[in-house]
Amino acid sequence: MYYMKYDTTITSKGTITIAAPIRKSLGLKTGQKVRLFVNKHKNVEIDAGISIEQFEKLRDEMLKKVKIPEHLKGLTVRELRELAAKEAFGR
């Protein structure tokens, strides 16, 4: 059973059109990159990922639930990794 099902045609250049209702339900925007997978049943799956705006919203929601110690605020990922390595391995 399908939630949505639409037929499309492959052009001579190998492109397809994703029907507007499917694009809307997946939140796909013009120019957005998507990843296609072929599963073990030889069906194509689309991974639309998330937009920067969606990521930032999720990040902000998660950060509201976590108390970050003052001495760690503002550090870069590299600085956090170096600090964690020092604490874990005495480097």
N, C-alpha and C positions, 0 to 999 in steps of 0.2 A: 504494500500500500504506500502511496506517495502523499506527502503533504501538498506538494505542487508538482506539476508535470507539464513541460512545454517542449515542443519539437523545435529544432533549429537546424540550419544547413551549414555545412562546412564549405567555405569559399575556396576558390582555386589557390589562394594564398594560405589556406589552412586556418583562417580565422572563423570564429563563430560569434553569434550575438546571443547574449544572455538576456532573456525576456525581462522586461521592466519589473514585473511583480517579484521575480526571483532576486533581481538586484536590490530592490527595495527591502525585501525581507532579510537579506544578508547585510544590508547597509553599505552596499558597494557604491563607490563614487567614480565618476569619469576620471580616467588616468590612474586609478588606484592599481597597485600591483597585487596579484593574487598568486597563490601557489596551487598547481594542479597535481593530483596524485592519481595513480591507477591502482586500485585495490586488488586483492587476490581474485575477485570475481570479474576483473577487467572492467569495472565501473569507474568513471572519472569522479573524483571528489575535489571540491574547491575549498581551500583554506584561505579565507579572506583576512586572517589576522585581525589586528585591531588598529584603529587610527591613532595618531599621536594624541588627539583630544581624548579618546577613550582611555588610552594608557595613562595620561595625566590625571584623569578623573579617578581611575582605579588606584593609582599611586597615592593621590591625596587622601582618598578614603582609607587606605591601609595605614598611611602615616598618622592619621588621627587616632588610630588604635594602638600606636606604638610610642613609647616614651624614649626618645633618643637622648643619651647623655650629652650634656652641654659640650664636653671636650671632643665629641665626635661630629657635632654639627658643622657643616660646611666643608668637611673633608672630601676629597675626590675618591673615586673607586680605587685608584692605585694606592693612595695614602691609606685607605681603610685596609686594603690587602696587606700592605707592608706592616701596618700596626698589628693585624691579626697574626701574621707570620712571626713577628717578634714575640708576641704573647704566647703563641703556641709552641714555638721551637727555640725561643731565646736568641733569635737572629738579630 
